[in-house]
Structures are given as structure tokens and as C-alpha cells.
Amino acid sequence: MENPLSVNIGGLLLQNPVMTASGTFGFGREFEPLVDLNRLGAVIVKGLSRHPSPGNPPPRIVETPCGLLNAIGLENIGIDAFIGDKLPFLNQYSSAVVVNVYGERPEAYADVADRCEGVDGIDALEVNISCPNVKAGGVSFGMDPEAAAEVVCAVREKTTKPLIVKLSPNVTDIICIAEAVVTAGADAVSLINTLTGMAIDIHSRRPKLGNVTGGLSGPAIKPVALRMVWEAARAVDVPVIGIGGISTAEDALEFIIAGASAVQIGTATFTNPGVTMEVIDGIQSFLNQEGIGHITELIGTLST
Ligand SMILES: Cc1cc2nc3c(=O)[nH]c(=O)nc-3n(C[C@H](O)[C@H](O)[C@H](O)COP(=O)(O)O)c2cc1C
């Protein structure tokens, strides 16, 4: 019998639609005692560049009502160290592995993709053109359709793996960016990355984050994310992955009904490390209760 939760995200076959969001699950090892790493749809690892990067000065995290502001600035160990030291651990498990890619220029993104090509344990790439916390690259590509397409073309030339492009909510028109990256060769789009925000210490009259501004995530952003996923899913004919404030199965189901073929869970993992397992179980229970034989029958069924 076919697995009722299986989904195909632009050639990336997942046993269920629940993935970990980049930057919130490290490289999986810390979660081993808390999460069954054989049960996730996919682990999306921390954003990786061609060479290691130190990230932003501290403080880098501030809590806000119903959310989190972070300005990590894509601190990472670089793609070589990931492939050599971290990937073998993840490949012991049956969850798919997706590498989140970051570069300061289109060629730098392409270099990371090139390094991943031929590495069997990497199942797909997610290109991050939406990080608000770096001076070069990141959201500067994600806010302009032409710049976004340039990055995607450069990566597409170097990879045969399924290519997911992660979009920024810090734009006026998500549809034109989504259309541009699909035309440039994206197999799927994921959204949203964090919303740019800030917080101030009134006594020192200084920003609470070392980087001054940061990216807002968590339940506070869910309604914005849901609206953007709904808009993008109607506009493009590739699978859409919903991200933003998901902390329960009901949240995930809202995104799926809005048109997402899969979801990612980030900030909720910090307060409830096993949240992904609860969401997988909750989606399955909902299908049973509603008499729905396969998850794909639910995707994009919103009636307005
Ligand atoms: C601490 C932290 C680090 C993050 N690092 C990355 C990253 O390296 N690459 C990326 O594409 N997104 C990164 N994100 C964004 C998340 O993957 C996700 O898009 C965002 O947090 C919204 O989902 P959530 O509300 O479920 O957390 C990071 C988010 C947080 C909170």
C-alpha cells in the first residue's frame, strides 16, 4: 500500500511533508536523543557557504512576543567540513538531507552547488536568497526578480539535484519573485524566510542585536507566511514549501490547504524539540478523521 504521507517536491521524494527549517536544527546530531531521525521528511541543514564564515557580532538572538529576532549572519563551517564531518552522521538515517546554500555572489552560490554535485548523500539543494542578516548576498538577491534569477541560473548550471529556492517575505510582490526563480530553473520554492525587524534597550538606547536589525520568526509571522504561500501557490506550477511560525499539526495543515506540498518547522523546535514528530502524527490523524486517503488530495483545497 502506498504511504499516505509521501510527497514529491520537484523530484525530491519525501516519506512525509515535514522538514526541519535551516538554521534551527544544526546538522541533526544534537536532536538525536529527542527526535527519531528516521521519521522526518527531510533535514534541511544550516546555511553553508563555500568557505567557513564567522557570522555577526553578539548579541545575536532576542525574544519578542510570540517570536524570535535573530541576526546570526550565516555563521557556518563551510561546505567541505559539512561533507567530511557532518554528512556521514545524517546519512545513517532515512530522512532526506537538503543542503541550504548561501554565497555572496551568484558564482559563490554556484561553487557550493558544484561541490555538492556527485555527493550521493545530499538529496537536494535549497538556495537561500532571503537572509536579512548579511551585508552581501542573501536578501539583496531575493528582493529583485532579475538578481534572484541570476543566482538561480548560476546554480542550475552546476546541479542536477532538485533545486528549491527560498524566498524572502521582505518584498512587495512575492508573485513576481516566485515566477522569476521558476523561469530560471527552480524545481520548487520555499517560503518564508524571516521578516526584518529590530528591538531596542531603552536604558542604554542601543539596539538589542549586535547587527542592529534581525529576522523575525515564530508564531508572530504565521499569518503573513500563510498569505504569501497561498499567493505563490496560485502563481507557479512547481511545488511550494510552507514555512513560518508552524508549531502544531493544525498550523501545518493550514499551509497544506493553502497550497503547500510540504512544510518546514523552525523556531518551534527551540521550545519543543520533538515538535516535528507531533506534527507528522497530527497530519496522519487528521487524514484518518477526514477519510482522506493521501495527503496530495488535501494540497491546495482552500475554498474562498
Ligand atoms: C536562529 C535561526 C537561524 C536561521 N538560519 C537560517 C539559515 O542558515 N538559512 C536559511 O535559509 N534560513 C535560516 N533561518 C530561517 C528559518 O529557516 C525559517 O525560514 C524562519 O525561521 C521561519 O520559520 P519559523 O517561524 O518556523 O522559525 C534561520 C532562523 C533562525 C531562527
The ligand as an SDF file (V2000), in Angstrom:
LIG
                    3D

 31 33  0  0  0  0  0  0  0  0999 V2000
   18.3930   31.0220   14.5780 C   0  0  0  0  0  0  0  0  0  0  0  0
   17.9300   30.9410   13.1590 C   0  0  0  0  0  0  0  0  0  0  0  0
   18.8490   30.6520   12.1350 C   0  0  0  0  0  0  0  0  0  0  0  0
   18.4310   30.5820   10.8060 C   0  0  0  0  0  0  0  0  0  0  0  0
   19.3480   30.2680    9.8200 N   0  0  0  0  0  0  0  0  0  0  0  0
   18.9300   30.1370    8.5290 C   0  0  0  0  0  0  0  0  0  0  0  0
   19.8370   29.7300    7.5050 C   0  0  0  0  0  0  0  0  0  0  0  0
   21.0340   29.4650    7.7430 O   0  0  0  0  0  0  0  0  0  0  0  0
   19.3810   29.6440    6.2200 N   0  0  0  0  0  0  0  0  0  0  0  0
   18.0510   29.9040    5.9060 C   0  0  0  0  0  0  0  0  0  0  0  0
   17.6680   29.7950    4.7340 O   0  0  0  0  0  0  0  0  0  0  0  0
   17.1620   30.2480    6.8680 N   0  0  0  0  0  0  0  0  0  0  0  0
   17.5680   30.3650    8.1590 C   0  0  0  0  0  0  0  0  0  0  0  0
   16.6470   30.6950    9.1360 N   0  0  0  0  0  0  0  0  0  0  0  0
   15.2300   30.9250    8.7730 C   0  0  0  0  0  0  0  0  0  0  0  0
   14.3880   29.6660    9.0440 C   0  0  0  0  0  0  0  0  0  0  0  0
   14.8470   28.5580    8.3020 O   0  0  0  0  0  0  0  0  0  0  0  0
   12.8880   29.9310    8.7370 C   0  0  0  0  0  0  0  0  0  0  0  0
   12.7440   30.3040    7.3760 O   0  0  0  0  0  0  0  0  0  0  0  0
   12.2840   31.0260    9.6040 C   0  0  0  0  0  0  0  0  0  0  0  0
   12.7850   30.9740   10.9230 O   0  0  0  0  0  0  0  0  0  0  0  0
   10.7520   30.9890    9.6480 C   0  0  0  0  0  0  0  0  0  0  0  0
   10.2950   29.7480   10.1600 O   0  0  0  0  0  0  0  0  0  0  0  0
    9.9060   29.5280   11.7320 P   0  0  0  0  0  0  0  0  0  0  0  0
    8.9390   30.6260   12.1000 O   0  0  0  0  0  0  0  0  0  0  0  0
    9.2800   28.1550   11.7940 O   0  0  0  0  0  0  0  0  0  0  0  0
   11.1710   29.6250   12.5070 O   0  0  0  0  0  0  0  0  0  0  0  0
   17.0570   30.7850   10.4880 C   0  0  0  0  0  0  0  0  0  0  0  0
   16.1390   31.0540   11.5110 C   0  0  0  0  0  0  0  0  0  0  0  0
   16.5470   31.1330   12.8330 C   0  0  0  0  0  0  0  0  0  0  0  0
   15.5200   31.4190   13.9110 C   0  0  0  0  0  0  0  0  0  0  0  0
  1  2  1  0
  2  3  1  0
  2 30  2  0
  3  4  2  0
  4  5  1  0
  4 28  1  0
  5  6  2  0
  6  7  1  0
  6 13  1  0
  7  8  2  0
  7  9  1  0
  9 10  1  0
 10 11  2  0
 10 12  1  0
 12 13  2  0
 13 14  1  0
 14 15  1  0
 14 28  1  0
 15 16  1  0
 16 17  1  0
 16 18  1  0
 18 19  1  0
 18 20  1  0
 20 21  1  0
 20 22  1  0
 22 23  1  0
 23 24  1  0
 24 25  2  0
 24 26  1  0
 24 27  1  0
 28 29  2  0
 29 30  1  0
 30 31  1  0
M  END
$$$$
